[in-house]
Amino acid sequence: MKITPDLFAAFLKCPTKCWLRANGEPASGNTYAEWFKTQNDTYRETQSQRLVSEYPTGDAAASPAAERFVK
């Protein structure tokens, strides 16, 4: 089993939630949780771009997204 950022976050909230997600159980469809995750991801992406844009091209390094390496 590959440990992804979503699995790790689920484990911090509830080990049972992590186990269910790791075993492919479908989510219950919590509208608020989906909205909150979307807002959080959008905020993180926007602020990351803002921070990188404040530095000259040669002074900032960015790593690829962690999800690209998890299969």
PQR file with spaces between the fields and no chain letter, atoms N, CA, C, O and H, PARSE charges and radii, in Angstrom:
ATOM       1  N    MET     1       0.847   -1.174    0.000 -0.4000 1.5000
ATOM       2  CA   MET     1       0.000    0.000    0.000 -0.0000 2.0000
ATOM       3  C    MET     1       0.891    1.236    0.000  0.5500 1.7000
ATOM       4  O    MET     1       1.854    1.325    0.762 -0.5500 1.4000
ATOM       5  N    LYS     2       0.558    2.174   -0.856 -0.4000 1.5000
ATOM       6  CA   LYS     2       1.261    3.457   -0.919 -0.0000 2.0000
ATOM       7  C    LYS     2       0.581    4.441    0.017  0.5500 1.7000
ATOM       8  O    LYS     2      -0.643    4.569    0.012 -0.5500 1.4000
ATOM       9  H    LYS     2      -0.224    2.102   -1.475  0.4000 1.0000
ATOM      10  N    ILE     3       1.363    5.122    0.803 -0.4000 1.5000
ATOM      11  CA   ILE     3       0.818    6.139    1.702 -0.0000 2.0000
ATOM      12  C    ILE     3       0.822    7.471    0.965  0.5500 1.7000
ATOM      13  O    ILE     3       1.877    8.008    0.629 -0.5500 1.4000
ATOM      14  H    ILE     3       2.357    5.018    0.807  0.4000 1.0000
ATOM      15  N    THR     4      -0.359    7.988    0.724 -0.4000 1.5000
ATOM      16  CA   THR     4      -0.511    9.262    0.030 -0.0000 2.0000
ATOM      17  C    THR     4      -0.791   10.362    1.053  0.5500 1.7000
ATOM      18  O    THR     4      -1.128   10.067    2.200 -0.5500 1.4000
ATOM      19  H    THR     4      -1.217    7.552    0.997  0.4000 1.0000
ATOM      20  N    PRO     5      -0.656   11.615    0.652 -0.5600 1.5000
ATOM      21  CA   PRO     5      -0.976   12.704    1.578  0.2800 2.0000
ATOM      22  C    PRO     5      -2.419   12.637    2.085  0.5500 1.7000
ATOM      23  O    PRO     5      -2.685   12.952    3.245 -0.5500 1.4000
ATOM      24  N    ASP     6      -3.357   12.224    1.212 -0.4000 1.5000
ATOM      25  CA   ASP     6      -4.759   12.118    1.639 -0.0000 2.0000
ATOM      26  C    ASP     6      -4.936   11.009    2.672  0.5500 1.7000
ATOM      27  O    ASP     6      -5.685   11.176    3.634 -0.5500 1.4000
ATOM      28  H    ASP     6      -3.141   11.968    0.270  0.4000 1.0000
ATOM      29  N    LEU     7      -4.254    9.878    2.484 -0.4000 1.5000
ATOM      30  CA   LEU     7      -4.346    8.794    3.465 -0.0000 2.0000
ATOM      31  C    LEU     7      -3.748    9.216    4.803  0.5500 1.7000
ATOM      32  O    LEU     7      -4.306    8.921    5.860 -0.5500 1.4000
ATOM      33  H    LEU     7      -3.645    9.742    1.702  0.4000 1.0000
ATOM      34  N    PHE     8      -2.626    9.897    4.752 -0.4000 1.5000
ATOM      35  CA   PHE     8      -1.981   10.338    5.985 -0.0000 2.0000
ATOM      36  C    PHE     8      -2.874   11.322    6.746  0.5500 1.7000
ATOM      37  O    PHE     8      -3.015   11.231    7.965 -0.5500 1.4000
ATOM      38  H    PHE     8      -2.172   10.136    3.893  0.4000 1.0000
ATOM      39  N    ALA     9      -3.474   12.265    6.008 -0.4000 1.5000
ATOM      40  CA   ALA     9      -4.378   13.233    6.647 -0.0000 2.0000
ATOM      41  C    ALA     9      -5.592   12.520    7.244  0.5500 1.7000
ATOM      42  O    ALA     9      -6.056   12.876    8.327 -0.5500 1.4000
ATOM      43  H    ALA     9      -3.359   12.340    5.018  0.4000 1.0000
ATOM      44  N    ALA    10      -6.104   11.509    6.530 -0.4000 1.5000
ATOM      45  CA   ALA    10      -7.240   10.743    7.057 -0.0000 2.0000
ATOM      46  C    ALA    10      -6.837   10.008    8.328  0.5500 1.7000
ATOM      47  O    ALA    10      -7.622    9.940    9.274 -0.5500 1.4000
ATOM      48  H    ALA    10      -5.727   11.220    5.650  0.4000 1.0000
ATOM      49  N    PHE    11      -5.624    9.456    8.367 -0.4000 1.5000
ATOM      50  CA   PHE    11      -5.172    8.742    9.554 -0.0000 2.0000
ATOM      51  C    PHE    11      -5.061    9.670   10.757  0.5500 1.7000
ATOM      52  O    PHE    11      -5.396    9.281   11.877 -0.5500 1.4000
ATOM      53  H    PHE    11      -4.986    9.511    7.599  0.4000 1.0000
ATOM      54  N    LEU    12      -4.590   10.903   10.528 -0.4000 1.5000
ATOM      55  CA   LEU    12      -4.481   11.850   11.628 -0.0000 2.0000
ATOM      56  C    LEU    12      -5.846   12.186   12.217  0.5500 1.7000
ATOM      57  O    LEU    12      -5.965   12.452   13.413 -0.5500 1.4000
ATOM      58  H    LEU    12      -4.319   11.218    9.618  0.4000 1.0000
ATOM      59  N    LYS    13      -6.879   12.172   11.369 -0.4000 1.5000
ATOM      60  CA   LYS    13      -8.231   12.458   11.849 -0.0000 2.0000
ATOM      61  C    LYS    13      -8.864   11.222   12.484  0.5500 1.7000
ATOM      62  O    LYS    13      -9.506   11.312   13.530 -0.5500 1.4000
ATOM      63  H    LYS    13      -6.783   11.956   10.398  0.4000 1.0000
ATOM      64  N    CYS    14      -8.676   10.049   11.832 -0.4000 1.5000
ATOM      65  CA   CYS    14      -9.342    8.842   12.313 -0.0000 2.0000
ATOM      66  C    CYS    14      -8.712    7.624   11.643  0.5500 1.7000
ATOM      67  O    CYS    14      -8.776    7.514   10.418 -0.5500 1.4000
ATOM      68  H    CYS    14      -8.154    9.975   10.982  0.4000 1.0000
ATOM      69  N    PRO    15      -8.104    6.705   12.398 -0.5600 1.5000
ATOM      70  CA   PRO    15      -7.494    5.513   11.795  0.2800 2.0000
ATOM      71  C    PRO    15      -8.486    4.670   10.994  0.5500 1.7000
ATOM      72  O    PRO    15      -8.112    4.066    9.988 -0.5500 1.4000
ATOM      73  N    THR    16      -9.731    4.625   11.426 -0.4000 1.5000
ATOM      74  CA   THR    16     -10.737    3.863   10.686 -0.0000 2.0000
ATOM      75  C    THR    16     -10.997    4.495    9.326  0.5500 1.7000
ATOM      76  O    THR    16     -11.139    3.790    8.327 -0.5500 1.4000
ATOM      77  H    THR    16     -10.034    5.115   12.242  0.4000 1.0000
ATOM      78  N    LYS    17     -11.060    5.805    9.289 -0.4000 1.5000
ATOM      79  CA   LYS    17     -11.257    6.520    8.025 -0.0000 2.0000
ATOM      80  C    LYS    17     -10.117    6.200    7.062  0.5500 1.7000
ATOM      81  O    LYS    17     -10.349    5.980    5.873 -0.5500 1.4000
ATOM      82  H    LYS    17     -10.945    6.377   10.101  0.4000 1.0000
ATOM      83  N    CYS    18      -8.900    6.173    7.568 -0.4000 1.5000
ATOM      84  CA   CYS    18      -7.733    5.839    6.752 -0.0000 2.0000
ATOM      85  C    CYS    18      -7.856    4.422    6.203  0.5500 1.7000
ATOM      86  O    CYS    18      -7.617    4.191    5.018 -0.5500 1.4000
ATOM      87  H    CYS    18      -8.711    6.352    8.533  0.4000 1.0000
ATOM      88  N    TRP    19      -8.227    3.475    7.057 -0.4000 1.5000
ATOM      89  CA   TRP    19      -8.360    2.088    6.632 -0.0000 2.0000
ATOM      90  C    TRP    19      -9.417    1.937    5.538  0.5500 1.7000
ATOM      91  O    TRP    19      -9.213    1.220    4.558 -0.5500 1.4000
ATOM      92  H    TRP    19      -8.421    3.662    8.020  0.4000 1.0000
ATOM      93  N    LEU    20     -10.547    2.622    5.718 -0.4000 1.5000
ATOM      94  CA   LEU    20     -11.607    2.553    4.711 -0.0000 2.0000
ATOM      95  C    LEU    20     -11.147    3.120    3.373  0.5500 1.7000
ATOM      96  O    LEU    20     -11.418    2.536    2.324 -0.5500 1.4000
ATOM      97  H    LEU    20     -10.713    3.205    6.514  0.4000 1.0000
ATOM      98  N    ARG    21     -10.461    4.239    3.405 -0.4000 1.5000
ATOM      99  CA   ARG    21      -9.960    4.838    2.155 -0.0000 2.0000
ATOM     100  C    ARG    21      -8.893    3.963    1.501  0.5500 1.7000
ATOM     101  O    ARG    21      -8.866    3.826    0.278 -0.5500 1.4000
ATOM     102  H    ARG    21     -10.240    4.713    4.257  0.4000 1.0000
ATOM     103  N    ALA    22      -8.022    3.376    2.306 -0.4000 1.5000
ATOM     104  CA   ALA    22      -6.962    2.527    1.760 -0.0000 2.0000
ATOM     105  C    ALA    22      -7.537    1.276    1.096  0.5500 1.7000
ATOM     106  O    ALA    22      -6.941    0.735    0.165 -0.5500 1.4000
ATOM     107  H    ALA    22      -8.044    3.487    3.299  0.4000 1.0000
ATOM     108  N    ASN    23      -8.680    0.823    1.569 -0.4000 1.5000
ATOM     109  CA   ASN    23      -9.307   -0.369    1.005 -0.0000 2.0000
ATOM     110  C    ASN    23     -10.334   -0.055   -0.068  0.5500 1.7000
ATOM     111  O    ASN    23     -11.065   -0.944   -0.505 -0.5500 1.4000
ATOM     112  H    ASN    23      -9.164    1.262    2.326  0.4000 1.0000
ATOM     113  N    GLY    24     -10.399    1.181   -0.492 -0.4000 1.5000
ATOM     114  CA   GLY    24     -11.244    1.556   -1.628 -0.0000 2.0000
ATOM     115  C    GLY    24     -12.723    1.680   -1.333  0.5500 1.7000
ATOM     116  O    GLY    24     -13.536    1.616   -2.254 -0.5500 1.4000
ATOM     117  H    GLY    24      -9.806    1.904   -0.137  0.4000 1.0000
ATOM     118  N    GLU    25     -13.094    1.854   -0.081 -0.4000 1.5000
ATOM     119  CA   GLU    25     -14.507    2.049    0.236 -0.0000 2.0000
ATOM     120  C    GLU    25     -14.962    3.395   -0.315  0.5500 1.7000
ATOM     121  O    GLU    25     -14.241    4.385   -0.191 -0.5500 1.4000
ATOM     122  H    GLU    25     -12.433    1.905    0.667  0.4000 1.0000
ATOM     123  N    PRO    26     -16.139    3.445   -0.919 -0.5600 1.5000
ATOM     124  CA   PRO    26     -16.622    4.726   -1.461  0.2800 2.0000
ATOM     125  C    PRO    26     -16.932    5.719   -0.346  0.5500 1.7000
ATOM     126  O    PRO    26     -17.390    5.343    0.734 -0.5500 1.4000
ATOM     127  N    ALA    27     -16.675    6.981   -0.629 -0.4000 1.5000
ATOM     128  CA   ALA    27     -16.953    8.039    0.348 -0.0000 2.0000
ATOM     129  C    ALA    27     -18.455    8.235    0.477  0.5500 1.7000
ATOM     130  O    ALA    27     -19.211    7.919   -0.442 -0.5500 1.4000
ATOM     131  H    ALA    27     -16.303    7.285   -1.505  0.4000 1.0000
ATOM     132  N    SER    28     -18.876    8.748    1.600 -0.4000 1.5000
ATOM     133  CA   SER    28     -20.306    8.927    1.846 -0.0000 2.0000
ATOM     134  C    SER    28     -20.878   10.158    1.146  0.5500 1.7000
ATOM     135  O    SER    28     -22.097   10.322    1.093 -0.5500 1.4000
ATOM     136  H    SER    28     -18.262    9.005    2.346  0.4000 1.0000
ATOM     137  N    GLY    29     -20.020   11.020    0.611 -0.4000 1.5000
ATOM     138  CA   GLY    29     -20.500   12.190   -0.125 -0.0000 2.0000
ATOM     139  C    GLY    29     -20.811   13.381    0.755  0.5500 1.7000
ATOM     140  O    GLY    29     -21.878   13.981    0.629 -0.5500 1.4000
ATOM     141  H    GLY    29     -19.030   10.886    0.654  0.4000 1.0000
ATOM     142  N    ASN    30     -19.910   13.728    1.634 -0.4000 1.5000
ATOM     143  CA   ASN    30     -20.094   14.869    2.511 -0.0000 2.0000
ATOM     144  C    ASN    30     -19.822   16.145    1.716  0.5500 1.7000
ATOM     145  O    ASN    30     -18.675   16.438    1.378 -0.5500 1.4000
ATOM     146  H    ASN    30     -19.043   13.241    1.736  0.4000 1.0000
ATOM     147  N    THR    31     -20.863   16.889    1.426 -0.4000 1.5000
ATOM     148  CA   THR    31     -20.760   18.087    0.591 -0.0000 2.0000
ATOM     149  C    THR    31     -19.840   19.129    1.206  0.5500 1.7000
ATOM     150  O    THR    31     -19.019   19.722    0.506 -0.5500 1.4000
ATOM     151  H    THR    31     -21.795   16.651    1.701  0.4000 1.0000
ATOM     152  N    TYR    32     -19.969   19.357    2.503 -0.4000 1.5000
ATOM     153  CA   TYR    32     -19.125   20.359    3.152 -0.0000 2.0000
ATOM     154  C    TYR    32     -17.657   19.954    3.104  0.5500 1.7000
ATOM     155  O    TYR    32     -16.801   20.793    2.819 -0.5500 1.4000
ATOM     156  H    TYR    32     -20.636   18.876    3.072  0.4000 1.0000
ATOM     157  N    ALA    33     -17.349   18.701    3.372 -0.4000 1.5000
ATOM     158  CA   ALA    33     -15.962   18.243    3.353 -0.0000 2.0000
ATOM     159  C    ALA    33     -15.354   18.386    1.958  0.5500 1.7000
ATOM     160  O    ALA    33     -14.191   18.768    1.824 -0.5500 1.4000
ATOM     161  H    ALA    33     -18.043   18.020    3.603  0.4000 1.0000
ATOM     162  N    GLU    34     -16.133   18.082    0.924 -0.4000 1.5000
ATOM     163  CA   GLU    34     -15.640   18.237   -0.451 -0.0000 2.0000
ATOM     164  C    GLU    34     -15.394   19.705   -0.774  0.5500 1.7000
ATOM     165  O    GLU    34     -14.390   20.038   -1.403 -0.5500 1.4000
ATOM     166  H    GLU    34     -17.078   17.772    1.033  0.4000 1.0000
ATOM     167  N    TRP    35     -16.298   20.588   -0.351 -0.4000 1.5000
ATOM     168  CA   TRP    35     -16.136   22.022   -0.580 -0.0000 2.0000
ATOM     169  C    TRP    35     -14.898   22.534    0.153  0.5500 1.7000
ATOM     170  O    TRP    35     -14.098   23.282   -0.409 -0.5500 1.4000
ATOM     171  H    TRP    35     -17.114   20.318    0.161  0.4000 1.0000
ATOM     172  N    PHE    36     -14.749   22.122    1.419 -0.4000 1.5000
ATOM     173  CA   PHE    36     -13.621   22.568    2.224 -0.0000 2.0000
ATOM     174  C    PHE    36     -12.298   22.130    1.604  0.5500 1.7000
ATOM     175  O    PHE    36     -11.350   22.914    1.564 -0.5500 1.4000
ATOM     176  H    PHE    36     -15.399   21.515    1.875  0.4000 1.0000
ATOM     177  N    LYS    37     -12.218   20.883    1.118 -0.4000 1.5000
ATOM     178  CA   LYS    37     -10.996   20.379    0.494 -0.0000 2.0000
ATOM     179  C    LYS    37     -10.678   21.181   -0.772  0.5500 1.7000
ATOM     180  O    LYS    37      -9.523   21.526   -1.020 -0.5500 1.4000
ATOM     181  H    LYS    37     -12.988   20.246    1.151  0.4000 1.0000
ATOM     182  N    THR    38     -11.700   21.471   -1.562 -0.4000 1.5000
ATOM     183  CA   THR    38     -11.500   22.258   -2.778 -0.0000 2.0000
ATOM     184  C    THR    38     -10.988   23.654   -2.439  0.5500 1.7000
ATOM     185  O    THR    38     -10.058   24.149   -3.076 -0.5500 1.4000
ATOM     186  H    THR    38     -12.638   21.190   -1.361  0.4000 1.0000
ATOM     187  N    GLN    39     -11.592   24.287   -1.440 -0.4000 1.5000
ATOM     188  CA   GLN    39     -11.152   25.623   -1.023 -0.0000 2.0000
ATOM     189  C    GLN    39      -9.711   25.595   -0.518  0.5500 1.7000
ATOM     190  O    GLN    39      -8.915   26.470   -0.858 -0.5500 1.4000
ATOM     191  H    GLN    39     -12.347   23.885   -0.922  0.4000 1.0000
ATOM     192  N    ASN    40      -9.381   24.604    0.283 -0.4000 1.5000
ATOM     193  CA   ASN    40      -8.043   24.482    0.844 -0.0000 2.0000
ATOM     194  C    ASN    40      -7.007   24.268   -0.259  0.5500 1.7000
ATOM     195  O    ASN    40      -5.947   24.894   -0.247 -0.5500 1.4000
ATOM     196  H    ASN    40     -10.027   23.893    0.559  0.4000 1.0000
ATOM     197  N    ASP    41      -7.310   23.381   -1.216 -0.4000 1.5000
ATOM     198  CA   ASP    41      -6.389   23.116   -2.321 -0.0000 2.0000
ATOM     199  C    ASP    41      -6.195   24.361   -3.185  0.5500 1.7000
ATOM     200  O    ASP    41      -5.077   24.666   -3.603 -0.5500 1.4000
ATOM     201  H    ASP    41      -8.171   22.872   -1.226  0.4000 1.0000
ATOM     202  N    THR    42      -7.284   25.075   -3.448 -0.4000 1.5000
ATOM     203  CA   THR    42      -7.204   26.297   -4.256 -0.0000 2.0000
ATOM     204  C    THR    42      -6.369   27.358   -3.549  0.5500 1.7000
ATOM     205  O    THR    42      -5.533   28.010   -4.175 -0.5500 1.4000
ATOM     206  H    THR    42      -8.192   24.828   -3.109  0.4000 1.0000
ATOM     207  N    TYR    43      -6.591   27.532   -2.254 -0.4000 1.5000
ATOM     208  CA   TYR    43      -5.826   28.508   -1.481 -0.0000 2.0000
ATOM     209  C    TYR    43      -4.342   28.151   -1.476  0.5500 1.7000
ATOM     210  O    TYR    43      -3.491   29.018   -1.673 -0.5500 1.4000
ATOM     211  H    TYR    43      -7.270   27.002   -1.746  0.4000 1.0000
ATOM     212  N    ARG    44      -4.034   26.874   -1.251 -0.4000 1.5000
ATOM     213  CA   ARG    44      -2.641   26.433   -1.215 -0.0000 2.0000
ATOM     214  C    ARG    44      -1.953   26.693   -2.562  0.5500 1.7000
ATOM     215  O    ARG    44      -0.826   27.185   -2.601 -0.5500 1.4000
ATOM     216  H    ARG    44      -4.726   26.170   -1.090  0.4000 1.0000
ATOM     217  N    GLU    45      -2.629   26.365   -3.653 -0.4000 1.5000
ATOM     218  CA   GLU    45      -2.052   26.568   -4.983 -0.0000 2.0000
ATOM     219  C    GLU    45      -1.828   28.059   -5.264  0.5500 1.7000
ATOM     220  O    GLU    45      -0.768   28.451   -5.750 -0.5500 1.4000
ATOM     221  H    GLU    45      -3.545   25.965   -3.622  0.4000 1.0000
ATOM     222  N    THR    46      -2.823   28.873   -4.959 -0.4000 1.5000
ATOM     223  CA   THR    46      -2.726   30.313   -5.211 -0.0000 2.0000
ATOM     224  C    THR    46      -1.594   30.948   -4.412  0.5500 1.7000
ATOM     225  O    THR    46      -0.816   31.734   -4.952 -0.5500 1.4000
ATOM     226  H    THR    46      -3.685   28.554   -4.565  0.4000 1.0000
ATOM     227  N    GLN    47      -1.501   30.612   -3.136 -0.4000 1.5000
ATOM     228  CA   GLN    47      -0.473   31.203   -2.292 -0.0000 2.0000
ATOM     229  C    GLN    47       0.920   30.689   -2.649  0.5500 1.7000
ATOM     230  O    GLN    47       1.897   31.427   -2.530 -0.5500 1.4000
ATOM     231  H    GLN    47      -2.133   29.973   -2.698  0.4000 1.0000
ATOM     232  N    SER    48       1.019   29.451   -3.077 -0.4000 1.5000
ATOM     233  CA   SER    48       2.317   28.924   -3.515 -0.0000 2.0000
ATOM     234  C    SER    48       2.810   29.684   -4.740  0.5500 1.7000
ATOM     235  O    SER    48       3.980   30.059   -4.823 -0.5500 1.4000
ATOM     236  H    SER    48       0.225   28.852   -3.174  0.4000 1.0000
ATOM     237  N    GLN    49       1.906   29.908   -5.689 -0.4000 1.5000
ATOM     238  CA   GLN    49       2.280   30.673   -6.885 -0.0000 2.0000
ATOM     239  C    GLN    49       2.668   32.099   -6.519  0.5500 1.7000
ATOM     240  O    GLN    49       3.607   32.650   -7.093 -0.5500 1.4000
ATOM     241  H    GLN    49       0.956   29.604   -5.622  0.4000 1.0000
ATOM     242  N    ARG    50       1.961   32.700   -5.574 -0.4000 1.5000
ATOM     243  CA   ARG    50       2.275   34.065   -5.157 -0.0000 2.0000
ATOM     244  C    ARG    50       3.660   34.135   -4.525  0.5500 1.7000
ATOM     245  O    ARG    50       4.436   35.046   -4.814 -0.5500 1.4000
ATOM     246  H    ARG    50       1.199   32.252   -5.107  0.4000 1.0000
ATOM     247  N    LEU    51       3.968   33.161   -3.657 -0.4000 1.5000
ATOM     248  CA   LEU    51       5.283   33.162   -3.005 -0.0000 2.0000
ATOM     249  C    LEU    51       6.416   32.975   -4.006  0.5500 1.7000
ATOM     250  O    LEU    51       7.440   33.651   -3.914 -0.5500 1.4000
ATOM     251  H    LEU    51       3.337   32.421   -3.423  0.4000 1.0000
ATOM     252  N    VAL    52       6.244   32.079   -4.948 -0.4000 1.5000
ATOM     253  CA   VAL    52       7.281   31.830   -5.949 -0.0000 2.0000
ATOM     254  C    VAL    52       7.450   33.041   -6.857  0.5500 1.7000
ATOM     255  O    VAL    52       8.567   33.351   -7.272 -0.5500 1.4000
ATOM     256  H    VAL    52       5.412   31.530   -5.023  0.4000 1.0000
ATOM     257  N    SER    53       6.349   33.732   -7.171 -0.4000 1.5000
ATOM     258  CA   SER    53       6.435   34.882   -8.078 -0.0000 2.0000
ATOM     259  C    SER    53       7.148   36.075   -7.438  0.5500 1.7000
ATOM     260  O    SER    53       7.577   36.984   -8.149 -0.5500 1.4000
ATOM     261  H    SER    53       5.442   33.480   -6.833  0.4000 1.0000
ATOM     262  N    GLU    54       7.281   36.087   -6.112 -0.4000 1.5000
ATOM     263  CA   GLU    54       7.953   37.197   -5.440 -0.0000 2.0000
ATOM     264  C    GLU    54       9.470   37.145   -5.584  0.5500 1.7000
ATOM     265  O    GLU    54      10.147   38.137   -5.315 -0.5500 1.4000
ATOM     266  H    GLU    54       6.933   35.349   -5.535  0.4000 1.0000
ATOM     267  N    TYR    55      10.006   36.021   -5.999 -0.4000 1.5000
ATOM     268  CA   TYR    55      11.451   35.858   -6.120 -0.0000 2.0000
ATOM     269  C    TYR    55      11.856   35.787   -7.585  0.5500 1.7000
ATOM     270  O    TYR    55      11.095   35.287   -8.414 -0.5500 1.4000
ATOM     271  H    TYR    55       9.456   35.215   -6.217  0.4000 1.0000
ATOM     272  N    PRO    56      13.044   36.281   -7.911 -0.5600 1.5000
ATOM     273  CA   PRO    56      13.529   36.145   -9.286  0.2800 2.0000
ATOM     274  C    PRO    56      13.619   34.665   -9.673  0.5500 1.7000
ATOM     275  O    PRO    56      13.721   33.797   -8.806 -0.5500 1.4000
ATOM     276  N    THR    57      13.582   34.391  -10.955 -0.4000 1.5000
ATOM     277  CA   THR    57      13.530   33.022  -11.456 -0.0000 2.0000
ATOM     278  C    THR    57      14.670   32.158  -10.921  0.5500 1.7000
ATOM     279  O    THR    57      14.439   30.996  -10.586 -0.5500 1.4000
ATOM     280  H    THR    57      13.499   35.096  -11.659  0.4000 1.0000
ATOM     281  N    GLY    58      15.859   32.668  -10.832 -0.4000 1.5000
ATOM     282  CA   GLY    58      16.995   31.871  -10.387 -0.0000 2.0000
ATOM     283  C    GLY    58      17.087   31.683   -8.881  0.5500 1.7000
ATOM     284  O    GLY    58      17.881   30.865   -8.418 -0.5500 1.4000
ATOM     285  H    GLY    58      16.047   33.612  -11.105  0.4000 1.0000
ATOM     286  N    ASP    59      16.296   32.418   -8.101 -0.4000 1.5000
ATOM     287  CA   ASP    59      16.405   32.364   -6.644 -0.0000 2.0000
ATOM     288  C    ASP    59      15.392   31.441   -5.968  0.5500 1.7000
ATOM     289  O    ASP    59      15.456   31.243   -4.755 -0.5500 1.4000
ATOM     290  H    ASP    59      15.651   33.083   -8.477  0.4000 1.0000
ATOM     291  N    ALA    60      14.467   30.878   -6.730 -0.4000 1.5000
ATOM     292  CA   ALA    60      13.449   30.009   -6.132 -0.0000 2.0000
ATOM     293  C    ALA    60      13.489   28.640   -6.791  0.5500 1.7000
ATOM     294  O    ALA    60      13.670   28.523   -8.003 -0.5500 1.4000
ATOM     295  H    ALA    60      14.416   31.039   -7.716  0.4000 1.0000
ATOM     296  N    ALA    61      13.319   27.615   -5.979 -0.4000 1.5000
ATOM     297  CA   ALA    61      13.258   26.244   -6.496 -0.0000 2.0000
ATOM     298  C    ALA    61      11.903   25.654   -6.131  0.5500 1.7000
ATOM     299  O    ALA    61      11.397   25.864   -5.028 -0.5500 1.4000
ATOM     300  H    ALA    61      13.172   27.710   -4.994  0.4000 1.0000
ATOM     301  N    ALA    62      11.326   24.920   -7.063 -0.4000 1.5000
ATOM     302  CA   ALA    62      10.030   24.288   -6.810 -0.0000 2.0000
ATOM     303  C    ALA    62      10.151   22.798   -7.088  0.5500 1.7000
ATOM     304  O    ALA    62      10.790   22.379   -8.053 -0.5500 1.4000
ATOM     305  H    ALA    62      11.736   24.750   -7.959  0.4000 1.0000
ATOM     306  N    SER    63       9.530   22.013   -6.232 -0.4000 1.5000
ATOM     307  CA   SER    63       9.549   20.571   -6.443 -0.0000 2.0000
ATOM     308  C    SER    63       8.255   20.147   -7.134  0.5500 1.7000
ATOM     309  O    SER    63       7.243   20.841   -7.039 -0.5500 1.4000
ATOM     310  H    SER    63       9.010   22.353   -5.448  0.4000 1.0000
ATOM     311  N    PRO    64       8.284   19.018   -7.822 -0.5600 1.5000
ATOM     312  CA   PRO    64       7.053   18.535   -8.457  0.2800 2.0000
ATOM     313  C    PRO    64       6.063   18.075   -7.392  0.5500 1.7000
ATOM     314  O    PRO    64       6.449   17.789   -6.259 -0.5500 1.4000
ATOM     315  N    ALA    65       4.806   18.006   -7.755 -0.4000 1.5000
ATOM     316  CA   ALA    65       3.770   17.574   -6.810 -0.0000 2.0000
ATOM     317  C    ALA    65       4.024   16.140   -6.361  0.5500 1.7000
ATOM     318  O    ALA    65       4.441   15.302   -7.160 -0.5500 1.4000
ATOM     319  H    ALA    65       4.492   18.238   -8.676  0.4000 1.0000
ATOM     320  N    ALA    66       3.777   15.859   -5.097 -0.4000 1.5000
ATOM     321  CA   ALA    66       4.004   14.527   -4.544 -0.0000 2.0000
ATOM     322  C    ALA    66       3.112   13.483   -5.194  0.5500 1.7000
ATOM     323  O    ALA    66       3.511   12.324   -5.302 -0.5500 1.4000
ATOM     324  H    ALA    66       3.438   16.540   -4.448  0.4000 1.0000
ATOM     325  N    GLU    67       1.915   13.860   -5.631 -0.4000 1.5000
ATOM     326  CA   GLU    67       0.984   12.904   -6.205 -0.0000 2.0000
ATOM     327  C    GLU    67       1.504   12.293   -7.504  0.5500 1.7000
ATOM     328  O    GLU    67       1.080   11.200   -7.880 -0.5500 1.4000
ATOM     329  H    GLU    67       1.590   14.802   -5.544  0.4000 1.0000
ATOM     330  N    ARG    68       2.415   12.976   -8.196 -0.4000 1.5000
ATOM     331  CA   ARG    68       2.963   12.444   -9.441 -0.0000 2.0000
ATOM     332  C    ARG    68       3.770   11.176   -9.216  0.5500 1.7000
ATOM     333  O    ARG    68       3.873   10.343  -10.116 -0.5500 1.4000
ATOM     334  H    ARG    68       2.760   13.864   -7.891  0.4000 1.0000
ATOM     335  N    PHE    69       4.337   11.018   -8.041 -0.4000 1.5000
ATOM     336  CA   PHE    69       5.205    9.898   -7.790 -0.0000 2.0000
ATOM     337  C    PHE    69       4.501    8.726   -7.118  0.5500 1.7000
ATOM     338  O    PHE    69       5.080    7.648   -6.983 -0.5500 1.4000
ATOM     339  H    PHE    69       4.253   11.695   -7.309  0.4000 1.0000
ATOM     340  N    VAL    70       3.273    8.927   -6.702 -0.4000 1.5000
ATOM     341  CA   VAL    70       2.538    7.873   -5.995 -0.0000 2.0000
ATOM     342  C    VAL    70       1.630    7.154   -6.991  0.5500 1.7000
ATOM     343  O    VAL    70       0.778    7.774   -7.628 -0.5500 1.4000
ATOM     344  H    VAL    70       2.802    9.803   -6.811  0.4000 1.0000
ATOM     345  N    LYS    71       1.819    5.863   -7.116 -0.4000 1.5000
ATOM     346  CA   LYS    71       0.969    5.069   -8.020 -0.0000 2.0000
ATOM     347  C    LYS    71       0.507    3.835   -7.333  0.5500 1.7000
ATOM     348  O    LYS    71      -0.218    3.034   -7.923 -0.5500 1.4000
ATOM     349  H    LYS    71       2.511    5.359   -6.599  0.4000 1.0000
